Structure formats: C-alpha cells, structure tokens
Amino acid sequence: MKETYTIVGVDGNAFAVIGYVRNAMKRCKKSKEEIDAYSKDAMSSDYNHLLCVSEEMCEKLNNENLDK
C-alpha cells in the first residue's frame, strides 16, 4: 500500500508542518524547485494560509500516489 500524507496529527508548529510536507515531497521525488516553491508559498502569508497550502500539497501527493 502506498503511503498517504496528511497534516492531521502533525505538531502544530509552523516549522514542523513545513518540515513534514517537505519530507513527504522528497519521498515522492519532487524536485528541489517544487519543494522550494511550496515552502515559499506556505510562508507567504498567515498561519491559516500555511495550513491550507500544506494540506493541499498532501492531497496532491496522495492523488499522485494513487495514479502510480
């Protein structure tokens, strides 16, 4: 079974959330540019934006894993 990703249950610290998603992206073989773009977007606004962007990325990674 493929690994699934979600920020539910991850330490609520912003840096912990970003670190979790960055590690998930690395496990999914995303490029450095894609990972950096995610980080820049996640940090571009407030905490709510960070959570939304992070969960959207997790959903994207999960959908891509289903396609494999």
N, C-alpha and C positions, 0 to 999 in steps of 0.2 A: 504494500500500500504506500502511496506517495505521502510525503509529509505535508501537513496543512499548517498554515500560519494564521495567527490572529493576535492582536494586541491585548485581548481579554486575558487577564491574569498576569500581564507583564507589569513590573514595578512601574508606578505612575510617574516617576521622574522622567522629565522630557528626554534627557540624555539616554536613559535606559530604553525608552521606546525607540528612539532613533537607532541606537545600537542594535536592538533586536531586529528591526526591519532591515538595516544594512547587512547584518549577518545572514538573514533569510535571503536577501538578494544575492549575496555572494554564493550561498549554497545552490541557488538557481542559476548560477553562471551569468549574472548580469555584468555588464561592462562597468569599468570604473566611472565612465562618463554618466551612465544611467544612475549609478549609486550616488554620485556627487549631485546630480540633478534632483534626485529625491531629497537628499539632505538639505540642499539649498531651498527647495520649495517648502519642506517641513518647517524650516526655521525662519521663513519669510514673514510670518505673522504671529498670531497669538497661539496659546496652548490648544484651543479648540481646533484651529486650523491644522496644527501638528497631528492631532488625533485623527482628524478626517483624512488627511493625506496618507497617514500611516496605515489606517485600516483599508483605504482604497488600494494601496500598494499590496497589502496582504491578500486582498481579494483577487487582484490581478495575478499575483504569483500562484495562488491556488487554482485559478482558471487555466493558467498556462500548464500547470502540472497535470490537470485533468486531460488536457489535449495530447499529452505525451503517451 
